[in-house]
Amino acid sequence: MSEPIKVDIWSDVQCPWCFIGKRKFEAGVAEFGGAVEVEYHSFELAPDTPVDFEGTPIDYLSDRKGISRDQAEQMIGRVTDIAKSVGLDYDYDHIHQTNTVKAHELLHYAKSKGRQLEMKERLLEAYFVNGEHVGRIADLADIAADLGFDRDDVVRALESEEFLSDVKADVAQATEYGINGVPFFVIDGKYGVSGAQEAAAFANVLAKVASERESVQ
């Protein structure tokens, strides 16, 4: 197969299923064994969330989603267990619920430097595992600097909203595709896979695309 299979992934930094889905997708790619090119796209699950949300994820789920605190705790417990099954140690006691638009701008900044995938992994880890704040420019600049980016240039880009139009374009494209939940995977521009599916599901779709390409050669 000459060209890698392109996979476009809509995702949010504060989406627990997106990190789980990332791990399952990566396992599916390994199972498939062929060349795959990945590009992440912005999706804001809660664009009205303040940067410094006063409260815990349980507060957020119960207040904003209209469910009981018991239900919220059960949801978090379930997703934490599933995360653990794919090697992720979610620390909901130290998560900072926030607005993720600046994190998305940073992902586009990293993409402009050819390092989007590295930044995506780091931001998900920052939010779910390390208890770092991913909504404030200063904190995001520190995270970027840890990866070797020029901190001052990151601050400049985020303060000037240099990549905000790219974030909005991703969100608009998601709407055009009818995407209303993440993670959402568009494989080879024609097959959509919704949610954190098992690795075999991703491997099967990738193999289908590879087979289709071979049949037209």
N, C-alpha and C positions, 0 to 999 in steps of 0.2 A: 504494500500500500504506500504510494508515493507521498501523499499529503496527510498530515495528521488530522484526526477527526476533531472538529471545533466543538467545544462545549461552552455555552454561555450560561452562567449561573447567577440568578437573582437571589440576593441574600441580604440579611441585616446583621450587623455586628452584635446586637443584643438578642438575637434569635437562638434559643438553645438548640432547636432542631437543626439549625444551619450548621453548627459545629459538628453535631452528630452526623448530619448528612454529608458533610465534607469528609469525615473519616470513612463512612460507608462508600462514598463515591470513589475515594482514593483506593480503597480495597477492591472495588469493582474494576477500576482501571488496571490495577495490578493483575487481577484475574483475567482480564481481557488480553493484556500483554502487548497491545499495539500502541502506536503513537497517538497521543491526545494533546490538544492545545486547549487550555482553560482560560477563560476571561470572566472575571466577576463583575456584576452589575449591581447598582444601588437599588435598595428597596427599604423604605422606612416603615416599620411596623407601627410606630407611634410618633408621628411627626409633631404632635401637639405636646409631647412630654417636655417639661422644662429641663434645662441643662443640669440644674441642681435640684432634682426631685427630692422632696422632703419625705423620706420614708423608705421602707424596705421593698423588695420585690413582692412580698406577700401583701403589703399595703397597696402596692400598685395594682396587682391582680384583683384584689377584693374591691378596691375603690373604683378603678377604671373599667373593669370588666364585669362588675356587678355579680360577683360570686362570693360565697362565704369564705372566711379565713381558713376554715377547715378544708374546703375544696382547693383553695390556693396552695395550702401546705401539701395536700395530696398530689396536686399537679407537679409541684416542685420536687417532691420526693420521687415521683415516678420518672421524671425527666433526668434527675440526678443519677438514678439507678441505671437508666438506659445509657447515659453518657459514660458511666463507669464501665459498661460492657464493651465500649469501644476505646477504652483507655484514657478517658477524660475525667478529671477530678474536679467537678464543678463545686465552687465554694459560694453558695447562695448567701451565707451569713455576711459576706463582705462585698457583695455586688453593689455597684453604684448605678441604680436605674437612672437613665439620662436620655438626652436627645442625641441621636447619632449622625446628624447631618454633617458635622465637622469630621467625624470619622470616615464618612463616605467621601468627603472632599480629599482627605488624606490618602484614601485608597486610589483615587484618580491621580493624585500627585505621584504616588509610588508607581502607578502604571505608566506615567509619562517618563519615568526613569527606568522602565523595564523590570520593576521589582514588585508588582502588585501582589503576586501569590505569597511572597514572603511577608508582606505587610498584612495581608488578610489573616494569615495564621497568627501573627503576633497580636493583632487587635482582638481576635476571638479569645486567645489565651489571656490577654490582659483583662478582658471583661469577665470571663467565666471562671478563670483559675486563679489569677493573681490579685484580684480585687482592686485593679487600677481603674482610674476614671478615664473614660473614652469620649467624654463630651466637651471637655475644656481644651482650648487651644494649647495652653502651657503644658498640660499633661500629654496631649497627643504629640507635641513637639519633643518632649522627653522620650516618648516611646520611639519616635522616628530616629532620634539621635542615638538611641541604644542600638539601632540597626545600621548606624553609620551614615545616616542622612545629615545634611547641613541643617542644624536646628533653626538658625536664623532664617534660612530660606523657606523652611516649612512654616514658620510663624508668618512670614510675609505672604505666602500663598494662601494660608487659611484666613488671615485677617482681611485680605483683599477679595476673598471669595473667588479666586481665580478658577476653581474647578466646580463651582456651584452649578453652572449651566450644564456640566456633564452629569452631575447627580440628577438634576431635573430631567435631562434627556433619558436617562436610564429608567426613571420612574414613569415617564410618559410612555416609553416603549413597553414597560410591563403592563400598563393599562391597555395599550393597543393589543397586546397578546392575550389580555384577559386574565393576567396573573393577579390573584388577590391574596396569595399566601406564599410564604417561602419556607424552605428553599425550593426553587423551581429551576429545573435543568432543561435547557434547549439543546438538543444534540443534533449536530450537523444541520442546524437551521430548520429541522422539520419534525423532530420527535420531542415531545414534552414529557418530562418525568417530574411529578410533583411529590414533594416531601422527602423525608429521610428514608428512602427505600433500602432494602437489603442490597449488599454488594452484588449479588447475582443478577438483580434486576438491571443495574447499570451495565454490568458485563454483557448481558444479553442484548441490550439495545446497541451497544458499541459493536458487538459482533454482527448484528443485523446490518448496521451501516456498512461495515467492512465487506460483508458478503454482497450487499447491493452494489458497492463500488466495483467489486471484482467482476460482477456479472455484466457490467456495461463496458468493460475494457476490451 
